[in-house]
Amino acid sequence: MKIISWNVNGIRAVERKGDLEAFLKNHNPDVFLIQETKCKEEQVQPLIEKYADYQQFYHSAEKPGYAGTAIWVRKRLQDDKITRSQVTTGMPGFEDTEGRIVCIDLGNLAILGVYFPNGGKSEEAWDGKLVFYDKFLTYVNALRKEGRQVIFTGDVNCAHEEIDLARPKDNEGKIGFHPQERACLSKWIADGWIDVWREFNPGVGNVYSWWHVITRARLRNVGWRIDYFFVDEALLGKVKNIEYYTEQMGSDHCPVVLEIDK
């Protein structure tokens, strides 16, 4: 099963540029988790019709043109030895008015696509980001305790370690590389959630998933690795491949792919 996550920074924009169509043809995901869709479902009816091989689920923000997540799943995948699929949004104890969490259950496998808060708008937003991280850990731990197999992915909006961004000294203590949010990711890992790419690539640097557009940082590969796949440590043995599609254009983020045995 090929699962791909991509913060598209506006799904209609990436479609207009032709990058979405090229991406799907080149990489052919079974499950496609999208962040920052920036749309209402009624605005993407042409996409639903054009890409009819996928069943598409959208979780939009109340605010127009902001945030939002989606899951596309190949219709054949749902028919291939999988008898139950269900999509849910949000998480317990959190009012998800910004369309940040969408989850598809494929049998006993729960795959979550998440657009984590940036936290940079205000002190309240920063506090809310830390609360989100904590509530999310409680949520996925509860899913695991129920006996579910869990994968979560998306734009985490935090570089975990110095190796995960090009200029750690310049950004020390800033939002996105603040000790408090980095500690939250460390807590996830301590609880048995594996950062799959780092697990498979210890010590490898200069691989990023986001670059600042205005400074044209992508041309110089001055980036941040803030898009991740995490799996329960019990699932790690099923992982066949993980990589960042750093050459894929269309957004300020690049996609990340995880291939696992069903």
PERA-V82083 format. One record per helix or strand of 2 or more residues. SS is the DSSP state (A for helix, B for strand). FROM is the first residue (numbers start at 1). LEN is the number of residues. If there is no record, write none. Layout:
{{SS;FROM;LEN} {SS;FROM;LEN}}
This chain:
{{B;2;6} {A;11;6} {A;19;9} {B;31;5} {A;41;10} {B;54;6} {B;69;6} {A;75;5} {B;85;5} {B;101;6} {B;109;7} {A;123;23} {B;149;7} {A;162;3} {A;168;4} {A;179;12} {B;193;3} {A;196;5} {B;210;2} {A;217;4} {B;223;2} {B;227;6} {A;233;6} {B;239;7} {B;255;6}}
